[in-house]
Amino acid sequence: MTTKYWMFILWPSFLMAGVMEMAVFAMVDPQDLHLFNQAVELSRQGIYTLSFFIFWFVCAASSCLSLFLFVEPND
Protein backbone atom coordinates (compact mmCIF):
# COMPACT_ATOMS: atom_id res chain seq x y z
CA MET A 1 0.00 0.00 0.00
CA THR A 2 1.18 3.50 -0.70
CA THR A 3 1.54 6.32 1.78
CA LYS A 4 -1.60 7.91 0.36
CA TYR A 5 -3.68 4.85 1.26
CA TRP A 6 -2.21 4.72 4.77
CA MET A 7 -3.28 8.34 5.25
CA PHE A 8 -6.79 7.46 3.99
CA ILE A 9 -6.89 4.89 6.80
CA LEU A 10 -5.02 6.50 9.69
CA TRP A 11 -6.07 10.16 9.60
CA PRO A 12 -9.89 9.70 9.71
CA SER A 13 -9.53 6.92 12.27
CA PHE A 14 -7.33 9.19 14.43
CA LEU A 15 -9.98 11.91 14.35
CA MET A 16 -12.81 9.50 15.15
CA ALA A 17 -10.82 7.93 18.00
CA GLY A 18 -10.55 11.40 19.53
CA VAL A 19 -14.30 11.93 19.17
CA MET A 20 -15.03 8.51 20.68
CA GLU A 21 -12.64 9.22 23.56
CA MET A 22 -14.44 12.45 24.39
CA ALA A 23 -17.90 10.90 24.07
CA VAL A 24 -17.14 7.85 26.20
CA PHE A 25 -15.28 9.63 28.98
CA ALA A 26 -17.82 12.43 29.17
CA MET A 27 -20.14 9.75 30.58
CA VAL A 28 -17.73 7.27 32.25
CA ASP A 29 -15.26 7.92 35.04
CA PRO A 30 -12.06 5.95 34.35
CA GLN A 31 -11.64 5.13 38.04
CA ASP A 32 -15.02 3.34 38.05
CA LEU A 33 -13.99 0.83 35.37
CA HIS A 34 -13.91 -2.85 36.28
CA LEU A 35 -12.61 -5.77 34.24
CA PHE A 36 -13.71 -9.26 35.28
CA ASN A 37 -15.04 -7.86 38.59
CA GLN A 38 -11.62 -6.36 39.38
CA ALA A 39 -10.87 -2.66 39.47
CA VAL A 40 -8.55 -1.53 36.67
CA GLU A 41 -5.12 -0.81 38.19
CA LEU A 42 -4.15 2.05 35.86
CA SER A 43 -4.05 5.78 36.42
CA ARG A 44 -6.64 7.96 34.71
CA GLN A 45 -4.07 9.03 32.12
CA GLY A 46 -3.15 5.39 31.48
CA ILE A 47 -6.79 4.46 30.92
CA TYR A 48 -7.28 7.44 28.60
CA THR A 49 -4.17 6.50 26.62
CA LEU A 50 -4.97 2.80 26.36
CA SER A 51 -8.57 3.42 25.38
CA PHE A 52 -7.53 5.98 22.75
CA PHE A 53 -5.25 3.44 21.06
CA ILE A 54 -7.98 0.78 21.22
CA PHE A 55 -10.49 3.21 19.67
CA TRP A 56 -7.91 4.19 17.03
CA PHE A 57 -7.26 0.54 16.16
CA VAL A 58 -10.99 -0.23 15.80
CA CYS A 59 -11.58 2.85 13.64
CA ALA A 60 -8.50 2.06 11.53
CA ALA A 61 -9.75 -1.49 10.99
CA SER A 62 -13.07 -0.06 9.81
CA SER A 63 -11.35 2.39 7.45
CA CYS A 64 -9.06 -0.36 6.16
CA LEU A 65 -12.02 -2.60 5.44
CA SER A 66 -13.79 0.22 3.60
CA LEU A 67 -10.71 0.89 1.48
CA PHE A 68 -10.27 -2.83 0.82
CA LEU A 69 -13.89 -3.13 -0.39
CA PHE A 70 -13.60 -0.04 -2.60
CA VAL A 71 -13.63 -0.99 -6.26
CA GLU A 72 -12.09 1.49 -8.66
CA PRO A 73 -13.97 1.91 -11.93
CA ASN A 74 -12.21 0.62 -15.01
CA ASP A 75 -11.07 3.41 -17.32
Beta strands, then each sheet from edge to edge (+ up, - down):
strand 1: 34-35
strand 2: 38-39
sheet 1: 1+ 2-
end
